[in-house]
Amino acid sequence: MAGATSGSAVKWVWTGRTLEWLILAGLLLVFIVALGLASQRLQAQAEIGTVQATLGALRFSLVADHLKKSLQSPQGNAANSQRNPFKVLDRLPPNYVGEVSMSAIAGVAPGSWVFDKDCVCIGYRPMNPQGLEPASDLGVLWFRVSNPPGPLQLMPLRTYVWQGQVIQ
């Protein structure tokens, strides 16, 4: 008699509502994973937008600084031009960590901007480097600061494509 009740209990578990709950839990798990992946892509897109906005602010500040110095002393202002574009901003970005060489970029937290005085380059180490081409270990974006005369410009060291967008 005890054997008959335990067999029917097992049969009830797999034929009753339990199977429905397992299917529902499986669907819920698939939904959560898909939502997580979409959230990660959205975070990467937001980061790309922030990087593009920072690059735009840096470029604007370099041109404005050049024009201001040209108006103050029209002859030969190239000597006193600031090569670190972050120094011409009114406010430093909170994620600017200062001067760091390319070789020491691994010690910089993801999501940070740096200036390499030897290369005269700015760099950004992404928090979400997935989809960044060319792929590298750290996925750092590097931009060289041009030489005077004229307004300083930021030129990418490579052609960077991140999540299908060209970063310039």
Secondary structure as a PSIPRED ss2 file (coil, helix, strand):
# PSIPRED VFORMAT (PSIPRED V4.0)

   1 M C   1.000  0.000  0.000
   2 A H   0.000  1.000  0.000
   3 G H   0.000  1.000  0.000
   4 A H   0.000  1.000  0.000
   5 T H   0.000  1.000  0.000
   6 S H   0.000  1.000  0.000
   7 G H   0.000  1.000  0.000
   8 S H   0.000  1.000  0.000
   9 A H   0.000  1.000  0.000
  10 V H   0.000  1.000  0.000
  11 K H   0.000  1.000  0.000
  12 W H   0.000  1.000  0.000
  13 V H   0.000  1.000  0.000
  14 W H   0.000  1.000  0.000
  15 T H   0.000  1.000  0.000
  16 G C   1.000  0.000  0.000
  17 R H   0.000  1.000  0.000
  18 T H   0.000  1.000  0.000
  19 L H   0.000  1.000  0.000
  20 E H   0.000  1.000  0.000
  21 W H   0.000  1.000  0.000
  22 L H   0.000  1.000  0.000
  23 I H   0.000  1.000  0.000
  24 L H   0.000  1.000  0.000
  25 A H   0.000  1.000  0.000
  26 G H   0.000  1.000  0.000
  27 L H   0.000  1.000  0.000
  28 L H   0.000  1.000  0.000
  29 L H   0.000  1.000  0.000
  30 V H   0.000  1.000  0.000
  31 F H   0.000  1.000  0.000
  32 I H   0.000  1.000  0.000
  33 V H   0.000  1.000  0.000
  34 A H   0.000  1.000  0.000
  35 L H   0.000  1.000  0.000
  36 G H   0.000  1.000  0.000
  37 L H   0.000  1.000  0.000
  38 A H   0.000  1.000  0.000
  39 S H   0.000  1.000  0.000
  40 Q H   0.000  1.000  0.000
  41 R H   0.000  1.000  0.000
  42 L H   0.000  1.000  0.000
  43 Q H   0.000  1.000  0.000
  44 A H   0.000  1.000  0.000
  45 Q H   0.000  1.000  0.000
  46 A H   0.000  1.000  0.000
  47 E H   0.000  1.000  0.000
  48 I H   0.000  1.000  0.000
  49 G H   0.000  1.000  0.000
  50 T H   0.000  1.000  0.000
  51 V H   0.000  1.000  0.000
  52 Q H   0.000  1.000  0.000
  53 A H   0.000  1.000  0.000
  54 T H   0.000  1.000  0.000
  55 L H   0.000  1.000  0.000
  56 G H   0.000  1.000  0.000
  57 A H   0.000  1.000  0.000
  58 L H   0.000  1.000  0.000
  59 R H   0.000  1.000  0.000
  60 F H   0.000  1.000  0.000
  61 S H   0.000  1.000  0.000
  62 L H   0.000  1.000  0.000
  63 V H   0.000  1.000  0.000
  64 A H   0.000  1.000  0.000
  65 D H   0.000  1.000  0.000
  66 H H   0.000  1.000  0.000
  67 L H   0.000  1.000  0.000
  68 K H   0.000  1.000  0.000
  69 K H   0.000  1.000  0.000
  70 S H   0.000  1.000  0.000
  71 L H   0.000  1.000  0.000
  72 Q H   0.000  1.000  0.000
  73 S C   1.000  0.000  0.000
  74 P C   1.000  0.000  0.000
  75 Q C   1.000  0.000  0.000
  76 G C   1.000  0.000  0.000
  77 N C   1.000  0.000  0.000
  78 A H   0.000  1.000  0.000
  79 A H   0.000  1.000  0.000
  80 N H   0.000  1.000  0.000
  81 S C   1.000  0.000  0.000
  82 Q C   1.000  0.000  0.000
  83 R C   1.000  0.000  0.000
  84 N C   1.000  0.000  0.000
  85 P H   0.000  1.000  0.000
  86 F H   0.000  1.000  0.000
  87 K H   0.000  1.000  0.000
  88 V H   0.000  1.000  0.000
  89 L C   1.000  0.000  0.000
  90 D C   1.000  0.000  0.000
  91 R C   1.000  0.000  0.000
  92 L C   1.000  0.000  0.000
  93 P C   1.000  0.000  0.000
  94 P C   1.000  0.000  0.000
  95 N C   1.000  0.000  0.000
  96 Y E   0.000  0.000  1.000
  97 V E   0.000  0.000  1.000
  98 G E   0.000  0.000  1.000
  99 E E   0.000  0.000  1.000
 100 V C   1.000  0.000  0.000
 101 S C   1.000  0.000  0.000
 102 M H   0.000  1.000  0.000
 103 S H   0.000  1.000  0.000
 104 A H   0.000  1.000  0.000
 105 I H   0.000  1.000  0.000
 106 A H   0.000  1.000  0.000
 107 G H   0.000  1.000  0.000
 108 V C   1.000  0.000  0.000
 109 A C   1.000  0.000  0.000
 110 P C   1.000  0.000  0.000
 111 G C   1.000  0.000  0.000
 112 S E   0.000  0.000  1.000
 113 W E   0.000  0.000  1.000
 114 V E   0.000  0.000  1.000
 115 F E   0.000  0.000  1.000
 116 D E   0.000  0.000  1.000
 117 K C   1.000  0.000  0.000
 118 D C   1.000  0.000  0.000
 119 C C   1.000  0.000  0.000
 120 V C   1.000  0.000  0.000
 121 C E   0.000  0.000  1.000
 122 I E   0.000  0.000  1.000
 123 G E   0.000  0.000  1.000
 124 Y E   0.000  0.000  1.000
 125 R E   0.000  0.000  1.000
 126 P C   1.000  0.000  0.000
 127 M C   1.000  0.000  0.000
 128 N C   1.000  0.000  0.000
 129 P C   1.000  0.000  0.000
 130 Q C   1.000  0.000  0.000
 131 G C   1.000  0.000  0.000
 132 L E   0.000  0.000  1.000
 133 E E   0.000  0.000  1.000
 134 P C   1.000  0.000  0.000
 135 A C   1.000  0.000  0.000
 136 S C   1.000  0.000  0.000
 137 D C   1.000  0.000  0.000
 138 L C   1.000  0.000  0.000
 139 G C   1.000  0.000  0.000
 140 V C   1.000  0.000  0.000
 141 L E   0.000  0.000  1.000
 142 W E   0.000  0.000  1.000
 143 F E   0.000  0.000  1.000
 144 R E   0.000  0.000  1.000
 145 V E   0.000  0.000  1.000
 146 S C   1.000  0.000  0.000
 147 N C   1.000  0.000  0.000
 148 P C   1.000  0.000  0.000
 149 P C   1.000  0.000  0.000
 150 G C   1.000  0.000  0.000
 151 P C   1.000  0.000  0.000
 152 L C   1.000  0.000  0.000
 153 Q C   1.000  0.000  0.000
 154 L E   0.000  0.000  1.000
 155 M E   0.000  0.000  1.000
 156 P E   0.000  0.000  1.000
 157 L C   1.000  0.000  0.000
 158 R C   1.000  0.000  0.000
 159 T C   1.000  0.000  0.000
 160 Y E   0.000  0.000  1.000
 161 V E   0.000  0.000  1.000
 162 W E   0.000  0.000  1.000
 163 Q C   1.000  0.000  0.000
 164 G C   1.000  0.000  0.000
 165 Q E   0.000  0.000  1.000
 166 V E   0.000  0.000  1.000
 167 I E   0.000  0.000  1.000
 168 Q C   1.000  0.000  0.000
